[in-house]
Amino acid sequence: MFDKRADSSVGLPVPTPAIGAPDARELLRFWTANGGAHVSLSTVTHPDGEDGVLWGVVLADIARHAVNALCQSGNTKMDADALMTQITKTFLDELGFGRDVVGTIKKAED
């Protein structure tokens, strides 16, 4: 499912605006390994209790950044609109697929 050309031993850089920002928080890490998806995520909550809004914005922003990065890098044969349509359709299909999420909650090291 995923291209194995990238060196998985090298982590992705922290975005420049987040470096040293007192309010910066890492919310999500996603890996593929051993044929599956593996996620670490923060259980940070929205200050107004709008947790669904917070995570909806995060997921939409990830999709927009993925489309932008893939199109700018030339690593897709699709145009931006077609790619976003495919991502959105796959996202909605996956939500309706009914997979169980398995995992444990571990407290982050301070």
Secondary structure, DSSP 8 states (H G I E B T S, - for coil): -----S-TTS-----GGGTT-TT----EEEEEETTEEEEEE-----TTS-HHHHHHHHHHHHHHHHHHHHHHHT--SS-HHHHHHHHHHHHHHHHTT-------------
